[in-house]
Amino acid sequence: MSWKHHHVITFNGTFDTRKGTSKLYKTRSLSEIWGMSPGAVPKTDACAIIPSSYNDPEAREHKLQREKGSFCCICLDIDKGNHELGLIGSLVVEFFGPDVATLIYSSSSATENDKKYRAIIPLEQQLHYGEWLRLTEACYAFMGENGVICDPALARAGQPVFLPNVPPDKRDHNGQPMFYLSEQREGVGAILTAGVAPQWLVMLQKEKETTQAAYDAAKRSRRVQPKIGGGSIKEFNHANPLSNLLSAYGYEQSPFNERDWRSPYQTSNSYATRVFTDDAGSDYFVTLSGSDAVAGVGKKSGSGYYWGDSFDLFVHFQHGGDFHAALKAASNSKTDVIPPQPGRFRFRTAKELSQLPPVQWLIRGILPAEGVAAIYGQPGSGKSFFVLDMMGAVARGDLWCERKTRQCAGTYIGLEGEAGLAQRVRANENRWGPLPLALRFTTDRLNLMTAQDIEDIAGEIKRIGGGNGVICIDTLNGASPGADENDSKDMGVIIEAAKLLRHKVGGLIILIHHTGKDAKKGLRGHSSLLAALDVVIEISKNNGQFSWQMKKSKDGRDDHNGAFRLETVDLGCDEADEPVTSCVIVMEQGVRPISKPFSPAIQQAVEAYVAVAPTLGKFESMRLVGVPAEAWRQEFYQISIADSQEARKKAFQRAQTDLLKRGVLSRIGDLYLLTIPATADIQPSLHVVGQAIAGSSMLGMRDNSGTVPGQSQGHAAGQDRTSP
């Protein structure tokens, strides 16, 4: 592993500098850093590094590191959020890939109640500053999207990174650390093509290009400022700093970049408004938010982007877009204007309403991006499996019932059995592949009847990055202990609680509920529940046949329906050697296609997998449970058309990662299991071979998760999620 031989410059404390001398900074290999124990000195004397091998006497200068530095690792500084160590590690692995080496440790000021971390991720090959910065920014953006805020200061070329150290005042009388956490993983160095890093690099590059285009368009559109009585708009802007007005009008400043803001009109988590400074030192903003464009914030440039200054905010928020009224108000008052905070009620004209964007969907035509929905049915009808299937598709960005989804974060609050939920999740991952970290689960008690619980759960969901996503409460009854569902007052409290949670967190709330004694009458409880919901879906089980039907869709069609089956998934055995199983949803109608075509490398990877599976795969009860990674890799190398061993290695890693991301490949230890029908999208011949492997035994279905599938006919291992 070449990363272990990379050297970084090192020094002791903030004031240890070689500037103005001829002495080079000392260097230390990353392998030495991986083996070091935490120091025991004050922070001002603690050992620190700069993640670059350039060690001239001026090496702590940001400018020189940008020009001459060769960077060896990505560093994270996480001082906020009080996160668990495991979360940091899992996010790093998701971003850089499952085999990446990592070193994560508590910072010197961390305590048990205020956990803080630094992380070092080695690079397999050293990068020049530009590439290193791109990868660092992409990593920080990914971490932030998942609720972990990284201090952007470490993206500066010459910023010190303090190594493990527990100062004397953080140690007990025996000299032992009162608090220190660390996690060290051996593995490969990070590369630009592993994990989800490639997607985030592309996404950030597109965002930068779009922002630059908007900046250029706004710069071309800067108008000559008209006079305001005895002064000018320029004087108004000088007296009212743009950042003050943005804050006063409800904009939220980004924790990553002080120039980025989130508009009060936005429904997404992004910071789509950026502040720029022109050559004369005046600030102005450019917004990429479609909601801002609809609302009419600022002026439209020739390229379609909206931009403005302090006075434009004053025009919009205090004078409803009336430029002349704002001009008159500013002329007749002091130049500095303290804007009132936005009121509780926002009024729009008919024209403004007509210009609002159409309904946004999580699942096209089925689940809206915002609102409160209920999915209900009798016990044993598969409600929880059905909702988990939906949320898994949304979290992965997959199609669901041949309908497009909008990928977003999810929170599943399971209140009717931790073990059963864990088995359902395992079954879903075994069948469809790993669930993204953006989908989180909790089985802690939640009471919608208490305001504190709503406040607490909303805060936690936003803290982990789950805002403006989808939240499932399983079940409504479990979340309202002691409530009388037939009483209009109690049901009113429950409805308002669900709406309040949606208001605080954003996105869609899904309530899993039951039918009443008479299933034909629909949702159990007071009729006010049905009236308050945006979407209602009924899950039914009749004579062993499962189906779903849209009962209400406030903003869409209510005639959607479909059939599905519950397919058993084996999960191994428990401590008593008894089989453990659960189920997954398989739609009976339509096919769930892969969202992108397979590349030649992926086709070769699947062909190699199918070639070695019959002879080198591991079977249990005549059922394929996986293929060893090394056997698969060597077969790929034999058939790959790449022109070098290194190229073949990279091609296999990319293909393997892509298959994992698509959800058609799962990993258990050193074994990989491919969802064989995915090969039908490659070549019919491979599909036939795949069926021969997967169909070597028809297994009787069994389920001990609390729901009986109602089918005696088994299904071949690896069958696709939908059947024709």
KATA-V325872 format. One record per run of one state. SS is the DSSP state (a for helix, b for strand, c for the rest). FROM is the first residue (numbers start at 1). LEN is the number of residues. If there is no record, write none. Layout:
ss: [SS & SS]
from: [FROM & FROM]
len: [LEN & LEN]
This chain:
ss: [c & a & c & b & c & b & a & c & b & c & a & c & b & c & b & c & a & c & b & c & a & c & b & c & b & c & b & c & b & c & b & a & c & a & c & b & c & b & c & a & b & c & b & c & b & c & b & c & b & c & a & c & b & c & b & a & c & a & c & b & c & b & c & b & c & b & c & a & c & b & c & b & c & a & c & a & c & a & c & b & c & b & c & b & c & a & c & b & c & b & c & b & c & b & c & a & c & b & c & a & c & b & c & a & c & b & c & a & c & b & c & a & c & b & c & b & c & b & c & b & c & a & b & c & b & a & c & a & c & b & c & b & c & a & c & a & c & b & c]
from: [1 & 2 & 6 & 7 & 13 & 26 & 30 & 35 & 39 & 40 & 43 & 46 & 47 & 51 & 52 & 53 & 62 & 69 & 70 & 79 & 85 & 97 & 100 & 101 & 102 & 107 & 111 & 112 & 114 & 115 & 117 & 129 & 146 & 152 & 156 & 161 & 163 & 165 & 166 & 168 & 171 & 172 & 177 & 178 & 182 & 186 & 188 & 189 & 190 & 191 & 197 & 222 & 227 & 229 & 231 & 233 & 240 & 242 & 249 & 252 & 254 & 260 & 263 & 273 & 278 & 283 & 288 & 290 & 296 & 299 & 301 & 306 & 309 & 310 & 320 & 323 & 332 & 350 & 355 & 361 & 364 & 367 & 369 & 371 & 378 & 383 & 397 & 400 & 401 & 403 & 404 & 405 & 406 & 410 & 415 & 418 & 433 & 439 & 443 & 451 & 464 & 469 & 475 & 488 & 506 & 507 & 516 & 519 & 522 & 523 & 524 & 528 & 533 & 535 & 543 & 545 & 554 & 561 & 574 & 579 & 588 & 600 & 617 & 621 & 623 & 629 & 640 & 645 & 663 & 665 & 669 & 671 & 675 & 676 & 682 & 684 & 695 & 722 & 723]
len: [1 & 4 & 1 & 6 & 13 & 4 & 5 & 4 & 1 & 3 & 3 & 1 & 4 & 1 & 1 & 9 & 7 & 1 & 9 & 6 & 12 & 3 & 1 & 1 & 5 & 4 & 1 & 2 & 1 & 2 & 12 & 17 & 6 & 4 & 5 & 2 & 2 & 1 & 2 & 3 & 1 & 5 & 1 & 4 & 4 & 2 & 1 & 1 & 1 & 6 & 25 & 5 & 2 & 2 & 2 & 7 & 2 & 7 & 3 & 2 & 6 & 3 & 10 & 5 & 5 & 5 & 2 & 6 & 3 & 2 & 5 & 3 & 1 & 10 & 3 & 9 & 18 & 5 & 6 & 3 & 3 & 2 & 2 & 7 & 5 & 14 & 3 & 1 & 2 & 1 & 1 & 1 & 4 & 5 & 3 & 15 & 6 & 4 & 8 & 13 & 5 & 6 & 13 & 18 & 1 & 9 & 3 & 3 & 1 & 1 & 4 & 5 & 2 & 8 & 2 & 9 & 7 & 13 & 5 & 9 & 12 & 17 & 4 & 2 & 6 & 11 & 5 & 18 & 2 & 4 & 2 & 4 & 1 & 6 & 2 & 11 & 27 & 1 & 2]
